[in-house]
Amino acid sequence: MRKKIWIAFVAPPAIVLFIWIFGEVVMHLWNWLLPSLFGLREITFWQALGLMILSRILFGGFGKHGPDHGRHWRNRDERWERMTPEEREKFRQSWRGRCGRFDAPAGETKEPA
């Protein structure tokens, strides 16, 4: 119980401090590099925060998304490796109707149509 109370008091100021520091870093890096390199205007702290939010939306950065964030791709690759050539072709045919033609994954030879 004490740990939860301690976190409740420490977490909000820590989050604000992190956002402030990161915003300042983005603003100073922008103002140091981009006006001299590309002739762009300098930005304010609030514009730097807006850039951080925009980059988060567009690129999904700022850390991992849990310990197993790559598990889906590993499972997909493992399932593909376990498929027989007939199952792979059936899978390709089912997706061609949805996505159009696509090439075989790297490492596989394409059979002439």
mmCIF file of the C-alpha atoms, coordinates in Angstrom:
data_MODEL
# 
_entry.id   MODEL 
# 
loop_
_atom_site.group_PDB 
_atom_site.id 
_atom_site.type_symbol 
_atom_site.label_atom_id 
_atom_site.label_alt_id 
_atom_site.label_comp_id 
_atom_site.label_asym_id 
_atom_site.label_entity_id 
_atom_site.label_seq_id 
_atom_site.pdbx_PDB_ins_code 
_atom_site.Cartn_x 
_atom_site.Cartn_y 
_atom_site.Cartn_z 
_atom_site.occupancy 
_atom_site.B_iso_or_equiv 
_atom_site.pdbx_formal_charge 
_atom_site.auth_seq_id 
_atom_site.auth_comp_id 
_atom_site.auth_asym_id 
_atom_site.auth_atom_id 
_atom_site.pdbx_PDB_model_num 
ATOM 1   C CA . MET A 1 1   ? 0.000  0.000   0.000   1.00 0.00 ? 1   MET A CA 1 
ATOM 2   C CA . ARG A 1 2   ? 2.818  2.393   0.846   1.00 0.00 ? 2   ARG A CA 1 
ATOM 3   C CA . LYS A 1 3   ? 4.434  1.768   -2.528  1.00 0.00 ? 3   LYS A CA 1 
ATOM 4   C CA . LYS A 1 4   ? 1.268  2.819   -4.351  1.00 0.00 ? 4   LYS A CA 1 
ATOM 5   C CA . ILE A 1 5   ? 1.046  6.039   -2.332  1.00 0.00 ? 5   ILE A CA 1 
ATOM 6   C CA . TRP A 1 6   ? 4.722  6.775   -2.995  1.00 0.00 ? 6   TRP A CA 1 
ATOM 7   C CA . ILE A 1 7   ? 4.245  6.195   -6.735  1.00 0.00 ? 7   ILE A CA 1 
ATOM 8   C CA . ALA A 1 8   ? 1.163  8.442   -6.750  1.00 0.00 ? 8   ALA A CA 1 
ATOM 9   C CA . PHE A 1 9   ? 3.257  11.325  -5.413  1.00 0.00 ? 9   PHE A CA 1 
ATOM 10  C CA . VAL A 1 10  ? 6.407  10.720  -7.450  1.00 0.00 ? 10  VAL A CA 1 
ATOM 11  C CA . ALA A 1 11  ? 5.040  9.671   -10.855 1.00 0.00 ? 11  ALA A CA 1 
ATOM 12  C CA . PRO A 1 12  ? 3.216  12.885  -11.915 1.00 0.00 ? 12  PRO A CA 1 
ATOM 13  C CA . PRO A 1 13  ? 6.180  15.209  -11.242 1.00 0.00 ? 13  PRO A CA 1 
ATOM 14  C CA . ALA A 1 14  ? 8.541  12.696  -12.868 1.00 0.00 ? 14  ALA A CA 1 
ATOM 15  C CA . ILE A 1 15  ? 6.360  12.563  -15.993 1.00 0.00 ? 15  ILE A CA 1 
ATOM 16  C CA . VAL A 1 16  ? 6.201  16.369  -16.173 1.00 0.00 ? 16  VAL A CA 1 
ATOM 17  C CA . LEU A 1 17  ? 9.980  16.587  -15.690 1.00 0.00 ? 17  LEU A CA 1 
ATOM 18  C CA . PHE A 1 18  ? 10.607 14.011  -18.434 1.00 0.00 ? 18  PHE A CA 1 
ATOM 19  C CA . ILE A 1 19  ? 8.309  15.837  -20.875 1.00 0.00 ? 19  ILE A CA 1 
ATOM 20  C CA . TRP A 1 20  ? 9.936  19.175  -20.044 1.00 0.00 ? 20  TRP A CA 1 
ATOM 21  C CA . ILE A 1 21  ? 13.491 17.851  -20.461 1.00 0.00 ? 21  ILE A CA 1 
ATOM 22  C CA . PHE A 1 22  ? 12.702 16.013  -23.692 1.00 0.00 ? 22  PHE A CA 1 
ATOM 23  C CA . GLY A 1 23  ? 10.889 19.077  -25.080 1.00 0.00 ? 23  GLY A CA 1 
ATOM 24  C CA . GLU A 1 24  ? 13.867 21.265  -24.262 1.00 0.00 ? 24  GLU A CA 1 
ATOM 25  C CA . VAL A 1 25  ? 16.267 18.811  -25.912 1.00 0.00 ? 25  VAL A CA 1 
ATOM 26  C CA . VAL A 1 26  ? 14.155 18.690  -29.095 1.00 0.00 ? 26  VAL A CA 1 
ATOM 27  C CA . MET A 1 27  ? 13.833 22.485  -29.173 1.00 0.00 ? 27  MET A CA 1 
ATOM 28  C CA . HIS A 1 28  ? 17.563 23.102  -28.677 1.00 0.00 ? 28  HIS A CA 1 
ATOM 29  C CA . LEU A 1 29  ? 18.604 20.468  -31.216 1.00 0.00 ? 29  LEU A CA 1 
ATOM 30  C CA . TRP A 1 30  ? 16.197 21.889  -33.787 1.00 0.00 ? 30  TRP A CA 1 
ATOM 31  C CA . ASN A 1 31  ? 17.303 25.477  -33.142 1.00 0.00 ? 31  ASN A CA 1 
ATOM 32  C CA . TRP A 1 32  ? 20.979 24.472  -33.250 1.00 0.00 ? 32  TRP A CA 1 
ATOM 33  C CA . LEU A 1 33  ? 20.897 22.358  -36.414 1.00 0.00 ? 33  LEU A CA 1 
ATOM 34  C CA . LEU A 1 34  ? 18.015 23.077  -38.750 1.00 0.00 ? 34  LEU A CA 1 
ATOM 35  C CA . PRO A 1 35  ? 18.171 26.867  -39.175 1.00 0.00 ? 35  PRO A CA 1 
ATOM 36  C CA . SER A 1 36  ? 21.844 26.741  -40.155 1.00 0.00 ? 36  SER A CA 1 
ATOM 37  C CA . LEU A 1 37  ? 21.548 23.578  -42.295 1.00 0.00 ? 37  LEU A CA 1 
ATOM 38  C CA . PHE A 1 38  ? 18.249 24.175  -44.075 1.00 0.00 ? 38  PHE A CA 1 
ATOM 39  C CA . GLY A 1 39  ? 17.363 27.795  -43.397 1.00 0.00 ? 39  GLY A CA 1 
ATOM 40  C CA . LEU A 1 40  ? 14.322 26.887  -41.268 1.00 0.00 ? 40  LEU A CA 1 
ATOM 41  C CA . ARG A 1 41  ? 12.969 29.068  -38.482 1.00 0.00 ? 41  ARG A CA 1 
ATOM 42  C CA . GLU A 1 42  ? 13.688 28.446  -34.831 1.00 0.00 ? 42  GLU A CA 1 
ATOM 43  C CA . ILE A 1 43  ? 10.888 26.846  -32.809 1.00 0.00 ? 43  ILE A CA 1 
ATOM 44  C CA . THR A 1 44  ? 9.462  27.385  -29.343 1.00 0.00 ? 44  THR A CA 1 
ATOM 45  C CA . PHE A 1 45  ? 9.181  24.866  -26.527 1.00 0.00 ? 45  PHE A CA 1 
ATOM 46  C CA . TRP A 1 46  ? 5.492  24.283  -27.340 1.00 0.00 ? 46  TRP A CA 1 
ATOM 47  C CA . GLN A 1 47  ? 6.264  23.674  -30.994 1.00 0.00 ? 47  GLN A CA 1 
ATOM 48  C CA . ALA A 1 48  ? 8.914  21.153  -29.920 1.00 0.00 ? 48  ALA A CA 1 
ATOM 49  C CA . LEU A 1 49  ? 6.287  19.353  -27.812 1.00 0.00 ? 49  LEU A CA 1 
ATOM 50  C CA . GLY A 1 50  ? 3.980  19.357  -30.820 1.00 0.00 ? 50  GLY A CA 1 
ATOM 51  C CA . LEU A 1 51  ? 6.736  17.796  -32.928 1.00 0.00 ? 51  LEU A CA 1 
ATOM 52  C CA . MET A 1 52  ? 7.231  15.103  -30.285 1.00 0.00 ? 52  MET A CA 1 
ATOM 53  C CA . ILE A 1 53  ? 3.512  14.284  -30.285 1.00 0.00 ? 53  ILE A CA 1 
ATOM 54  C CA . LEU A 1 54  ? 3.393  14.275  -34.085 1.00 0.00 ? 54  LEU A CA 1 
ATOM 55  C CA . SER A 1 55  ? 6.400  11.960  -34.313 1.00 0.00 ? 55  SER A CA 1 
ATOM 56  C CA . ARG A 1 56  ? 4.807  9.658   -31.737 1.00 0.00 ? 56  ARG A CA 1 
ATOM 57  C CA . ILE A 1 57  ? 1.627  9.483   -33.821 1.00 0.00 ? 57  ILE A CA 1 
ATOM 58  C CA . LEU A 1 58  ? 3.442  8.966   -37.123 1.00 0.00 ? 58  LEU A CA 1 
ATOM 59  C CA . PHE A 1 59  ? 6.280  6.690   -36.062 1.00 0.00 ? 59  PHE A CA 1 
ATOM 60  C CA . GLY A 1 60  ? 5.158  5.157   -32.744 1.00 0.00 ? 60  GLY A CA 1 
ATOM 61  C CA . GLY A 1 61  ? 8.467  5.757   -31.010 1.00 0.00 ? 61  GLY A CA 1 
ATOM 62  C CA . PHE A 1 62  ? 9.330  6.493   -27.372 1.00 0.00 ? 62  PHE A CA 1 
ATOM 63  C CA . GLY A 1 63  ? 10.117 2.978   -26.202 1.00 0.00 ? 63  GLY A CA 1 
ATOM 64  C CA . LYS A 1 64  ? 9.010  -0.592  -26.462 1.00 0.00 ? 64  LYS A CA 1 
ATOM 65  C CA . HIS A 1 65  ? 5.397  -1.683  -26.442 1.00 0.00 ? 65  HIS A CA 1 
ATOM 66  C CA . GLY A 1 66  ? 5.777  -4.474  -23.931 1.00 0.00 ? 66  GLY A CA 1 
ATOM 67  C CA . PRO A 1 67  ? 8.154  -7.384  -23.600 1.00 0.00 ? 67  PRO A CA 1 
ATOM 68  C CA . ASP A 1 68  ? 6.626  -9.409  -26.469 1.00 0.00 ? 68  ASP A CA 1 
ATOM 69  C CA . HIS A 1 69  ? 6.010  -6.656  -29.033 1.00 0.00 ? 69  HIS A CA 1 
ATOM 70  C CA . GLY A 1 70  ? 7.769  -8.703  -31.750 1.00 0.00 ? 70  GLY A CA 1 
ATOM 71  C CA . ARG A 1 71  ? 6.055  -11.982 -30.877 1.00 0.00 ? 71  ARG A CA 1 
ATOM 72  C CA . HIS A 1 72  ? 3.431  -11.666 -33.629 1.00 0.00 ? 72  HIS A CA 1 
ATOM 73  C CA . TRP A 1 73  ? 6.098  -11.470 -36.356 1.00 0.00 ? 73  TRP A CA 1 
ATOM 74  C CA . ARG A 1 74  ? 8.109  -14.348 -34.910 1.00 0.00 ? 74  ARG A CA 1 
ATOM 75  C CA . ASN A 1 75  ? 4.978  -16.510 -34.731 1.00 0.00 ? 75  ASN A CA 1 
ATOM 76  C CA . ARG A 1 76  ? 4.074  -15.632 -38.303 1.00 0.00 ? 76  ARG A CA 1 
ATOM 77  C CA . ASP A 1 77  ? 7.529  -16.588 -39.547 1.00 0.00 ? 77  ASP A CA 1 
ATOM 78  C CA . GLU A 1 78  ? 7.461  -19.841 -37.591 1.00 0.00 ? 78  GLU A CA 1 
ATOM 79  C CA . ARG A 1 79  ? 4.049  -20.768 -39.023 1.00 0.00 ? 79  ARG A CA 1 
ATOM 80  C CA . TRP A 1 80  ? 5.306  -20.032 -42.544 1.00 0.00 ? 80  TRP A CA 1 
ATOM 81  C CA . GLU A 1 81  ? 8.333  -22.282 -42.017 1.00 0.00 ? 81  GLU A CA 1 
ATOM 82  C CA . ARG A 1 82  ? 6.112  -25.152 -40.837 1.00 0.00 ? 82  ARG A CA 1 
ATOM 83  C CA . MET A 1 83  ? 3.872  -24.964 -43.927 1.00 0.00 ? 83  MET A CA 1 
ATOM 84  C CA . THR A 1 84  ? 4.304  -27.416 -46.752 1.00 0.00 ? 84  THR A CA 1 
ATOM 85  C CA . PRO A 1 85  ? 4.823  -26.003 -50.273 1.00 0.00 ? 85  PRO A CA 1 
ATOM 86  C CA . GLU A 1 86  ? 1.182  -26.887 -51.062 1.00 0.00 ? 86  GLU A CA 1 
ATOM 87  C CA . GLU A 1 87  ? -0.079 -25.013 -47.987 1.00 0.00 ? 87  GLU A CA 1 
ATOM 88  C CA . ARG A 1 88  ? 2.061  -21.995 -48.915 1.00 0.00 ? 88  ARG A CA 1 
ATOM 89  C CA . GLU A 1 89  ? 0.646  -21.909 -52.425 1.00 0.00 ? 89  GLU A CA 1 
ATOM 90  C CA . LYS A 1 90  ? -2.903 -22.216 -51.104 1.00 0.00 ? 90  LYS A CA 1 
ATOM 91  C CA . PHE A 1 91  ? -2.194 -19.333 -48.717 1.00 0.00 ? 91  PHE A CA 1 
ATOM 92  C CA . ARG A 1 92  ? -0.773 -17.209 -51.561 1.00 0.00 ? 92  ARG A CA 1 
ATOM 93  C CA . GLN A 1 93  ? -3.814 -17.927 -53.730 1.00 0.00 ? 93  GLN A CA 1 
ATOM 94  C CA . SER A 1 94  ? -6.183 -16.858 -50.955 1.00 0.00 ? 94  SER A CA 1 
ATOM 95  C CA . TRP A 1 95  ? -4.323 -13.557 -50.547 1.00 0.00 ? 95  TRP A CA 1 
ATOM 96  C CA . ARG A 1 96  ? -3.987 -12.846 -54.262 1.00 0.00 ? 96  ARG A CA 1 
ATOM 97  C CA . GLY A 1 97  ? -7.751 -12.348 -54.410 1.00 0.00 ? 97  GLY A CA 1 
ATOM 98  C CA . ARG A 1 98  ? -7.523 -9.765  -51.621 1.00 0.00 ? 98  ARG A CA 1 
ATOM 99  C CA . CYS A 1 99  ? -4.216 -8.028  -52.314 1.00 0.00 ? 99  CYS A CA 1 
ATOM 100 C CA . GLY A 1 100 ? -3.307 -8.769  -55.892 1.00 0.00 ? 100 GLY A CA 1 
ATOM 101 C CA . ARG A 1 101 ? -0.110 -10.456 -57.012 1.00 0.00 ? 101 ARG A CA 1 
ATOM 102 C CA . PHE A 1 102 ? 2.925  -10.457 -54.768 1.00 0.00 ? 102 PHE A CA 1 
ATOM 103 C CA . ASP A 1 103 ? 6.318  -12.131 -54.971 1.00 0.00 ? 103 ASP A CA 1 
ATOM 104 C CA . ALA A 1 104 ? 7.522  -15.094 -52.950 1.00 0.00 ? 104 ALA A CA 1 
ATOM 105 C CA . PRO A 1 105 ? 9.347  -14.314 -49.690 1.00 0.00 ? 105 PRO A CA 1 
ATOM 106 C CA . ALA A 1 106 ? 13.123 -14.020 -49.818 1.00 0.00 ? 106 ALA A CA 1 
ATOM 107 C CA . GLY A 1 107 ? 14.922 -17.329 -50.041 1.00 0.00 ? 107 GLY A CA 1 
ATOM 108 C CA . GLU A 1 108 ? 12.207 -19.113 -52.001 1.00 0.00 ? 108 GLU A CA 1 
ATOM 109 C CA . THR A 1 109 ? 12.339 -19.769 -55.701 1.00 0.00 ? 109 THR A CA 1 
ATOM 110 C CA . LYS A 1 110 ? 9.421  -18.623 -57.777 1.00 0.00 ? 110 LYS A CA 1 
ATOM 111 C CA . GLU A 1 111 ? 7.852  -21.244 -59.969 1.00 0.00 ? 111 GLU A CA 1 
ATOM 112 C CA . PRO A 1 112 ? 6.956  -20.218 -63.536 1.00 0.00 ? 112 PRO A CA 1 
ATOM 113 C CA . ALA A 1 113 ? 3.284  -19.425 -63.995 1.00 0.00 ? 113 ALA A CA 1 
# 
